[in-house]
């Protein structure tokens, strides 16, 4: 969930606990997704952010009230 891996980022809402929710595409991927940004969570929920072996930030979605999902475009 590292913003450095994403493009076409658009905030679409806020979770009940106050976490910003976004639509985005992974760089070089046409599929639209919805989820949180690790960089936001470093400020408010640092305990749910880890660093992967590749050096990018990851979010433990099981510990927050935002779901990571694919979004159908209309």
Secondary structure, DSSP 8 states (H G I E B T S, - for coil): --GGGEEEEEEEEE-TTS-EEEEEEETT---EEEE--HHHHHHH-GGGEEE-TTS-EEE-GGGSS---EE----
